[in-house]
């Protein structure tokens, strides 16, 4: 038993002998965290109008030592991510994999952080991968904006991207992502035209935040619900945001993770054996409590109160003077006085929830950057 990299190295079977699985999706979702080098073709939202074919390069073209720092320097444990890339490039199952249509957008003025790419499996199927949240404060602010607004900017971008890609690909499509990327995958799949949905054969959300009841009631979601697969670690925090189903029997897998606390979220800590997740008994008591506390608080208030709370929450974080959680935690003693001053403006009735969320956010984001604090 080991992680996805260990499993890739231990098994040399190709897709003809072992079908695509949730574990394969997690590997691609993790690889999508890379800042793709310049040799990977870029996406353009005008390509569909001109019927340009999907542009890709071999996964082996990513094996450039001089690019590794730029590719993985903002991802937790660059060395483990490089190891995953090398294992995939060497594996009979993955060596024909191709990657392309890369896009990465960060727009602070619209609270938007969005990145995606496609992976051509070489057997007629395409996997559309949406990147999860990085350590930027603006990225986390967009995640929490889902509590009072849908769609958020990245969800709209994901639906537009998937529609564009589907117009240029004739075969079956799979969609997935880790963390926020999982939420974007589900949202995009539920939002594209019905003709596109008919070609979607799998949607994978790996510890991705959930949705409100209104979203689950939409016809678009109903049409793709039977192909959605969600997985979370046993101490999930991110994946249980806006998630009402506390029992795994309600529709998601709970996976063993060697990570401690929030590091259970890190995909390369998830445990795999023989191409399958090693399943836990269920969510931990602390994970259930944290999810219930925040989700119950949201139930008590309307969208406007939620918006004001989240604006106040991130006003406190931004008062620290840094744009990433890595920088914020690395300069915690300098940032704390300004953040404490900003916290005095928050509604006393919300202060306890704000303190709990801030504690979780800082530890979550600190765990998503490399130890020297670079964001």
C-alpha positions in Angstrom: 0.0 0.0 0.0 1.2 3.5 -0.9 0.2 6.7 -2.7 -0.7 7.1 -6.3 2.9 7.4 -7.4 3.8 4.1 -5.6 0.8 2.4 -7.3 1.8 3.7 -10.8 5.3 2.2 -10.3 4.0 -1.1 -8.9 1.6 -1.8 -11.8 2.5 -1.8 -15.5 -0.9 -2.6 -16.9 -2.3 -0.3 -19.6 -5.9 0.9 -19.9 -6.8 -2.0 -22.1 -6.2 -4.4 -19.3 -7.4 -2.2 -16.4 -10.1 0.4 -16.9 -9.9 4.0 -15.8 -10.6 4.6 -12.1 -11.0 7.2 -9.4 -7.3 6.7 -8.6 -6.3 7.5 -12.2 -8.4 10.7 -12.0 -6.6 11.7 -8.8 -3.3 11.4 -10.5 -4.4 13.7 -13.3 -6.0 16.1 -10.9 -2.7 16.4 -9.0 -0.7 16.8 -12.2 -3.0 19.7 -13.1 -1.5 21.7 -10.2 1.6 22.2 -12.3 2.2 25.6 -13.9 2.7 24.2 -17.3 5.9 25.2 -19.2 5.8 27.2 -22.4 6.0 24.1 -24.6 2.5 23.1 -23.6 -0.1 24.6 -26.0 -2.3 27.3 -24.5 -6.1 27.6 -24.6 -7.9 30.3 -26.4 -11.7 30.9 -26.1 -11.8 31.8 -29.8 -10.5 28.3 -30.9 -13.9 26.7 -31.0 -15.3 29.3 -33.5 -12.5 28.4 -35.9 -12.8 24.7 -35.3 -9.2 24.4 -34.3 -8.3 20.8 -33.1 -7.2 20.1 -29.5 -3.5 20.9 -29.3 -1.3 18.7 -27.0 2.3 17.6 -26.4 3.5 14.3 -24.8 3.7 14.1 -21.0 7.3 13.3 -21.5 7.8 16.8 -22.8 7.2 18.1 -19.3 10.4 16.4 -18.1 12.5 19.5 -18.0 14.6 19.9 -14.9 15.1 23.6 -15.6 11.3 24.1 -15.5 10.6 22.2 -12.3 10.8 25.1 -9.9 8.4 27.2 -12.0 6.1 24.2 -12.4 5.9 23.0 -8.9 7.3 25.8 -6.7 3.8 26.8 -5.5 2.6 23.3 -4.8 3.1 21.5 -1.5 6.1 19.1 -1.7 7.6 19.9 -5.1 9.7 16.7 -4.9 6.7 14.4 -4.5 5.0 16.1 -7.5 8.1 15.7 -9.7 8.2 12.1 -8.6 4.6 11.7 -9.8 5.4 13.2 -13.1 8.4 11.0 -13.7 6.4 7.9 -12.7 3.7 8.7 -15.2 6.2 9.4 -18.0 7.8 6.0 -17.4 4.7 4.0 -17.0 3.1 1.9 -19.9 -0.3 3.1 -18.6 0.6 6.8 -18.9 3.5 7.2 -21.3 1.3 7.9 -24.3 -0.6 10.6 -22.3 -0.7 14.0 -23.9 -1.4 17.4 -22.3 -2.5 20.7 -23.7 -5.0 23.6 -23.8 -3.5 25.0 -20.7 -5.0 28.2 -19.2 -4.2 30.1 -15.9 -6.1 33.2 -14.9 -5.9 35.4 -11.8 -8.1 38.4 -11.6 -8.2 40.1 -8.1 -10.8 42.6 -9.2 -13.3 39.9 -9.9 -12.1 37.5 -7.2 -11.2 35.0 -9.9 -8.6 32.3 -9.8 -8.9 29.7 -12.6 -6.7 27.1 -14.3 -7.4 24.1 -16.5 -5.8 21.8 -19.0 -6.7 18.6 -20.9 -5.2 15.2 -20.9 -5.6 13.0 -24.0 -5.4 9.4 -22.8 -4.5 8.1 -26.3 -7.5 5.8 -26.5 -10.1 8.3 -27.8 -11.0 9.7 -24.3 -10.2 13.2 -23.1 -9.8 14.2 -19.4 -10.5 17.8 -18.6 -8.7 18.8 -15.4 -9.5 21.9 -13.3 -6.8 23.0 -10.8 -7.6 23.4 -7.2 -7.0 26.4 -5.0 -3.4 27.5 -4.5 -2.1 29.5 -1.5 -3.3 32.9 -2.7 -5.8 34.7 -0.5 -7.8 35.7 -3.6 -8.3 32.1 -4.5 -9.7 31.2 -1.1 -11.9 34.2 -1.1 -13.5 33.0 -4.3 -14.1 29.6 -2.7 -16.0 31.1 0.2 -18.0 33.4 -2.2 -19.8 30.2 -3.2 -21.7 30.6 0.1 -23.6 33.5 -1.2 -23.2 33.6 -4.9 -23.4 31.0 -7.7 -21.9 31.0 -10.1 -18.6 32.5 -9.0 -16.2 33.7 -11.6 -14.2 30.5 -11.8 -17.3 28.4 -12.1 -18.4 30.4 -15.1 -14.9 30.1 -16.6 -15.0 26.3 -16.1 -18.3 26.0 -17.9 -17.1 28.1 -20.8 -13.8 26.2 -21.0 -15.6 22.8 -21.1 -18.0 24.0 -23.7 -15.2 25.2 -25.9 -13.2 22.0 -25.5 -16.2 19.8 -26.2 -16.9 21.6 -29.4 -13.4 20.5 -30.6 -13.4 17.0 -29.4 -15.6 14.3 -30.9 -15.1 11.5 -28.4 -16.1 10.7 -24.8 -15.0 13.2 -22.1 -14.1 12.8 -18.4 -13.8 15.8 -16.1 -12.2 16.1 -12.7 -10.2 18.1 -10.1 -8.9 18.2 -6.6 -10.1 20.7 -4.0 -11.8 23.6 -5.7 -11.1 21.9 -9.0 -13.5 19.1 -8.0 -16.3 21.7 -7.4 -15.5 23.3 -10.8 -15.7 19.9 -12.5 -19.2 19.1 -11.2 -20.4 22.7 -11.9 -19.1 22.7 -15.4 -20.5 19.2 -16.2 -24.0 20.3 -14.9 -23.9 23.6 -16.8 -22.9 22.6 -20.4 -25.5 21.9 -23.1 -27.3 18.6 -22.9 -25.6 17.4 -26.2 -22.3 17.8 -24.4 -23.5 16.1 -21.3 -24.4 13.0 -23.3 -20.7 12.6 -24.1 -19.5 12.9 -20.4 -18.7 9.5 -19.1 -17.2 10.4 -15.7 -17.0 13.4 -13.3 -14.6 13.2 -10.4 -14.5 15.5 -7.4 -11.6 14.8 -5.0 -12.2 16.6 -1.7 -14.0 19.3 -3.6 -16.5 21.7 -1.8 -20.2 20.8 -2.3 -23.2 22.8 -3.4 -26.5 24.1 -2.0 -29.8 22.3 -2.4 -30.9 24.6 -5.2 -28.0 23.4 -7.4 -28.8 19.8 -6.8 -32.3 20.5 -8.0 -31.3 21.8 -11.4 -32.1 19.7 -14.5 -28.4 20.0 -15.6 -27.2 18.3 -12.4 -29.9 15.6 -12.6 -28.7 14.6 -16.1 -25.1 14.0 -15.0 -25.6 12.9 -11.3 -25.2 9.2 -12.1 -21.6 9.7 -13.5 -20.3 11.8 -10.6 -17.8 10.2 -8.2 -16.7 12.1 -5.0 -13.9 11.1 -2.7 -12.6 12.7 0.5 -10.1 11.8 3.2 -11.4 10.8 6.6 -10.5 14.1 8.2 -11.9 16.2 5.3 -12.4 19.9 5.8 -12.4 21.3 2.3 -14.6 18.6 0.8 -17.2 19.0 3.5 -17.7 22.7 2.9 -21.4 23.1 1.8 -21.7 19.3 1.9 -24.8 18.1 3.7 -24.2 14.4 3.3 -22.3 13.3 6.4 -22.6 9.6 5.7 -20.4 8.1 3.0 -23.3 5.9 2.0 -24.9 9.0 0.7 -22.6 9.2 -2.3 -18.9 9.6 -1.7 -15.9 7.5 -0.8 -13.9 8.2 2.4 -10.2 7.4 1.8 -7.4 6.6 4.2 -4.7 9.3 4.3 -1.3 9.3 6.0 -1.5 13.1 6.4 -2.0 14.6 9.9 -4.8 17.0 10.3 -5.3 19.3 7.3 -2.5 17.4 5.4 -5.0 14.7 4.8 -6.2 17.0 2.0 -3.0 16.6 0.1 -3.7 14.1 -2.6 -0.2 12.5 -2.5 -1.0 11.4 1.1 -4.1 9.4 0.0 -3.6 5.6 0.2 -3.9 3.3 -2.8 -3.5 -0.4 -3.3 -3.8 -2.3 -6.6 -5.4 0.6 -8.4 -8.1 1.3 -5.8 -8.4 3.7 -2.9 -7.9 2.2 0.6 -11.2 3.1 2.2 -11.7 4.3 5.8 -14.7 3.5 8.0 -16.0 7.0 7.6 -15.4 10.7 8.4 -13.7 11.4 11.8 -15.8 12.9 14.5 -13.9 16.2 14.3 -14.5 16.4 10.5 -18.2 15.9 11.1 -18.3 18.6 13.8 -16.4 21.2 11.7 -18.6 20.7 8.7 -21.8 20.8 10.8 -20.6 24.0 12.6 -20.0 26.0 9.5 -22.8 24.6 7.4 -25.3 25.1 10.2 -24.1 28.7 10.7 -24.8 29.4 6.9 -28.3 27.9 7.3 -29.2 30.6 9.8 -28.4 33.5 7.6 -29.4 34.8 4.2 -27.0 35.5 1.3 -26.4 39.1 2.2 -25.4 38.3 5.8 -23.1 35.6 4.4 -21.6 38.1 2.0 -20.9 40.6 4.7 -19.3 38.0 6.9 -17.0 36.7 4.2 -16.0 40.2 3.2 -15.1 40.9 6.8 -13.3 37.6 7.1 -11.0 38.4 4.2 -10.7 42.0 5.2 -8.9 40.6 8.3 -6.6 38.4 6.2 -5.8 41.1 3.7 -5.0 43.5 6.6 -1.9 41.3 7.2 -0.4 42.9 4.0 0.4 39.8 2.1 -1.2 38.2 -1.0 -0.6 34.5 -0.1 -1.1 32.4 3.0 2.5 31.3 2.7 3.8 34.8 3.1 1.2 35.5 5.8 2.2 32.6 8.0 6.0 33.3 7.4 5.5 36.8 8.7 2.8 36.0 11.3 4.2 38.1 14.1 4.4 41.2 11.9 0.9 40.6 10.4 -1.0 39.8 13.6 -1.4 43.3 15.1 -3.0 44.6 11.9 -5.3 41.6 11.6 -6.4 41.9 15.3 -7.2 45.5 14.7 -9.3 44.6 11.6 -11.1 41.8 13.5 -12.7 44.4 15.9 -15.0 45.4 13.1 -16.6 42.0 12.7 -20.1 41.4 14.2 -19.7 39.9 17.7 -22.3 37.2 16.9 -20.0 36.0 14.0 -16.7 36.3 15.8 -16.5 32.8 17.1 -17.2 31.3 13.7 -14.8 33.7 12.1 -12.0 32.6 14.5 -12.6 28.9 13.7 -12.6 29.5 10.0 -9.5 31.7 10.1 -7.6 29.0 12.1 -8.6 26.4 9.6 -7.8 28.6 6.6 -4.3 29.5 7.7 -3.4 25.9 8.5 -4.9 24.7 5.3 -3.1 27.2 3.1 0.1 26.9 5.0 0.0 23.1 4.3 -0.4 23.8 0.6 2.9 25.7 0.1 6.5 24.6 0.5 8.0 24.9 4.0 10.1 28.1 3.3 6.8 30.0 2.9 6.8 30.8 -0.8 3.3 31.2 -2.2 
